[in-house]
Amino acid sequence: MERLYKLSSPKLYGLCLRILRRPDLARAALRTAYLRIWKTAKARPADLEPLAWMVCIARECALEAARTNEDAGEAWEPFEVEDPAEDPLAGATHSEALKRLLACLGTLSEERRRMVLLAFYDGWSREALSVYFDAPMHTVNTWLKRSVVEIDEYLAT
Amino acid sequence: MTVNEDDRQFVAEYVLGTLPAALRLMMRSRIAEEPEVAAVARLWEQRLAPLHELAVSIAPPDDLWADLAGSLSPPPVAPPEPSAAPADGTPAGDTAFAIPASVDADEAAPTLAAPLEGMPGSARRWRWVALGLGVALVGLAGGFAYREWGRTGGPYYLASLQEARAASVLVRIDARDGGLLVRPLLDPAPEGKTYQLWLVPDGQPPRSLGVFNSAFATRSDAVRRLGVKGAAKAMLQVTVEPEGGSDTVPSGEVLYSGRLMPE
């Protein structure tokens, strides 16, 4: 258990901190995530790689916290890390799945690709994206919808 | 049962993270309860998760492991490898996710639902409302009312941490077929009483949509007849009525009320 924590926590904490931007909230979200990981480990979906599954839970916990705290996750400045930790699980090469996804995202327009990445890494909501891209909410919704449809089509084949 | 296009979109955005709080709450509970919806969520998790490979790792606070280990009882068995299935552990506390009431409580007037951003012009068929009105909870001044809404048959618990005076009822209607989904985040009704949900179409008398003490789903002709245009102008109200509910008109005081917002 401790080993699992030691190996995975830098990755998961990095994701939480980037979404929440506040160490206290990121810590709380990560704590919730690990409790949930241990609690639901038995029911872990067999078709999801273990680290990917943990990443999903950590993001979910961070996003819940971000939507709960109005002042969290609204930082506009780029995420900068002074002291990145060495990731024990970092692979030398990117996985095939990532390459395929990046190729897919490459087919989206520049703006919509950035939108998807900002949502994934920075946890930005439709509202935040609307402010950042200076576009009305319904436009953002339409862009997101088209992105989802196009990713769906690309990856379904 | 297949998942319709609208719902597939919501699930994808749930996983991506762009949904506002109230929609997240609803999608979360549907993923937990509907296997078909969960399968779509799993698909999108599989698709998007590889992005984590490009994320920066940061060392978490040093004391977090000790904190977590203290929450685990009995001491769990260490897994052989992270790439193998993680060993099961039993945390002492429940994992609770705090989701705020989507509206602020107001002492005097019924508050409108939190503004879920709409898609003007297009006939969005699913409509939501989050209703809220002050409920006094003695002895919790400055604190939080803690509500837990357990679901049967699953390991998930949902908590809504709200201001002491706040309570809410989530209502989702489908203006096409009259589908109605009600999820109360309330204290149980007093002994011998029940909550009753009323639809108040524009300029017309209230019609009962049913009595409830817990979450329920049904289909209602009154909702279907309302249509998309009628739904935008209708109000929803919750009263406390004697057991069995009131047949015709609300007899109790309106506790919660709100307007339907197009998603």
Interface residues (C-beta under 8 A of the other chain):
Chain A: M1 E2 R3 L4 Y5 K6 L7 S8 S9 P10 K11 L12 Y13 G14 L15 L17 R18 I19 P23 R27 L30 R31 T32 Y34 L35 R36 I37 W38 K39 T40 A41 K42 A43 R44 P45 D47 L48 E49 P50 L51 A52 W53 M54 V55 C56 R59 C61 L63 E64 A65 R67 T68 F79 V81 D83 P84 A85 E86 D87 L89 A90 G91 H94 S95 A97 L98 L101 V116 L117 A119 F120 Y121 G123 W124 S125 R126 E127 L129 S130 M137 H138 N141 T142 L144 K145 V148 I151 D152 L155
Chain B: R8 Q9 A12 E13 V15 L16 G17 T18 L19 P20 A21 R24 R42 E45 Q46 R47 L48 A49 P50 L51 H52 E53 L54 A55 V56 S57 I58 A59 P60 P61 L64 W65 D67 L68 A69 S71 L72 P76 V77 A78 P79 P82 S83 A84 A85 P86 A87 D88 G89 T90 P91 G93 T95 A96 F97 A98 I99 P100 E117 G118 M119 P120 G121 P155 L161
